[in-house]
Amino acid sequence: MDRQEAVYDHNRYKQLLAEAVDETRRLELIEIMIREKARDRLEAQRAADRAAMTAMTVARVLGQGGRRGSF
């Protein structure tokens, strides 16, 4: 996923809203906004997962180093 895609584009949504003059286009706009919010949440979840894995790895490495020094 391109980093630029993940950024909220106010001008793009404003333009899409201006173009949503009938029911079909309004529904398309709603679908786009729902899909992009889902993508943002997925990206946030992936970042949280990476942070958790990093924290677990650091804890495991530091925990092993602490046990070696106590023998």
N, C-alpha and C positions, 0 to 999 in steps of 0.2 A: 504494500500500500504506500503510495506516495505521501510524504509528509504534508505537502500542500493540500492534498485531498482531505486530510483529517482536520484542517483548520476551518472554523466556522466562517463562512463567506457571506457577510451581511448583504453586500451589494448583489450577490447572485440570488439570494432568497428574495430580496426586494424586487428584483427584476422578474423572477418567477411568479411572485404574487401579483405584480402588475399585469402579467400575461394570463393569469388564471381568471378568464372572463366567463367561462362556462363550467358546468359541473364536471366534465371530463378533465379539464385542466386543473381544477381545484383538487380533484381526487389524486391526480398525478403529483401535484405539489405535496399533498399530505403523505403520499407513499414515499416520495423522495426524502422528506424530513424524517419520517419514521425510520427508513432504512439507514440514513446517515447517522441518526442518533444511536441506533443499534451498533453501527460500526464504531462510533466513538466509545460506547460502553465496552465493546469487545477489546478495543485497543487499551482502555484503562485496565481491564481485567488482566490482559497479557502483561502489562507493565507491573501490576501488583504481583502477579505470579513470578515474574523475573526477580523482583525485589525479595520476595519470600525465599526463593531458591538461593539467591545470593546470601541472604542472612543465615540460612541453614548451613550453607557451605562454610561460611566464615566461622560460625559457631562450632561446626564439626572440626575444622582445622585448628582453631584455638583450643578446643577441648582436648584434642590429641596431643598438642604441644604441652599443655598443662600436665597431662598424665606422665609424659616422658620425664619431665623435670622432677617429679615426685619419687621416682624409683631410686 
